[in-house]
Amino acid sequence: MHSLETYGTVDNKGFLTLSQPLLFRNKNVKVIIYVPDNDDIDDNLWMHGLANNPAFSFLSDEKEDIYSLNDGVPFIYNEI
């Protein structure tokens, strides 16, 4: 796998436009987006991304439900 770096803009509809065309055509690509730290991203946007991330789909499997509300000891936070 090869990598390249380019820049782009995400418009108000959520579509990514690259700052320059790519030199290859008809290829599947993997896109990783780095957002500069000075841009504020709404917490709800992060939560939506996490909730819909297929990496966590295994948590929907019934075999993952190994605990109930009766397990464990309640955690009580007391600020000193």
trRosetta pair geometry for C-beta under 8 A, 3 or more apart (Angstrom, degrees):
i j d omega theta_ij theta_ji phi_ij phi_ji
1 30 7.9 -4 -157 25 135 127
4 22 7.9 133 75 -129 149 100
6 18 5.5 20 128 -157 133 112
6 19 6.2 -163 171 42 93 93
6 20 6.2 -123 -150 48 123 93
6 22 7.5 -114 -20 -83 162 84
7 18 7.4 123 87 -157 37 64
7 19 4.6 20 80 -5 85 134
8 16 5.2 51 132 -177 145 90
8 17 5.5 173 -164 86 101 42
8 18 4.3 -59 -89 -104 113 42
8 19 5.7 -139 -86 -24 48 74
9 16 7.4 157 80 -149 35 53
9 17 5.4 -15 58 59 83 95
9 19 7.5 92 -15 -69 86 81
10 14 6.3 -12 -176 -145 105 35
10 15 7.0 160 -151 77 61 30
10 16 5.4 -29 -94 -91 74 66
10 17 7.9 166 -89 17 26 71
10 33 8.0 44 -54 -149 128 145
11 14 7.2 -52 71 15 67 18
11 15 5.2 -4 38 56 107 84
11 17 6.6 51 -32 -6 105 113
16 31 7.4 157 56 -173 169 155
16 33 7.6 -128 -98 -95 140 126
18 21 7.0 122 88 -94 123 27
18 22 6.9 35 86 -39 170 87
22 25 7.8 155 94 -70 99 52
24 27 5.3 11 130 -2 121 137
35 39 5.4 -99 170 65 102 128
35 41 6.3 65 120 -53 161 130
36 39 5.2 93 70 -3 84 102
41 45 5.5 -106 174 71 90 132
41 46 6.4 94 126 -48 116 97
42 45 4.4 97 69 -5 89 104
42 46 7.5 -160 98 -3 53 80
43 46 5.6 -52 -155 35 41 112
43 47 6.3 40 150 -18 71 105
44 47 5.5 -53 -144 39 35 112
44 48 6.2 39 154 -22 66 104
45 48 5.8 -51 -147 34 29 112
45 49 6.5 31 153 -19 62 106
46 49 5.7 -58 -152 37 31 112
46 50 6.3 27 154 -16 67 106
47 50 5.8 -54 -146 38 32 109
47 51 6.0 30 156 -19 66 110
48 51 5.8 -57 -142 39 28 110
48 52 6.2 2 165 3 64 115
49 52 6.4 -74 -142 50 23 93
49 53 6.2 44 155 -54 63 100
50 53 5.6 -38 -145 -1 30 120
50 56 7.1 41 177 -2 70 151
53 56 5.3 68 82 11 95 100
54 57 5.0 -12 -159 -26 59 121
56 59 5.2 -12 170 5 84 120
57 60 5.8 -38 -174 16 58 114
58 61 5.6 -28 -172 2 56 120
58 64 6.6 123 141 -59 77 139
59 64 5.4 -137 -140 120 44 166
60 64 7.6 69 48 34 16 134
61 64 5.0 96 74 -8 85 103
62 65 5.6 -44 -163 18 52 115
63 66 7.9 11 162 -55 49 92
67 71 4.6 -108 -156 48 88 151
67 72 7.2 23 -159 -19 126 112
68 71 5.4 116 52 -12 63 98
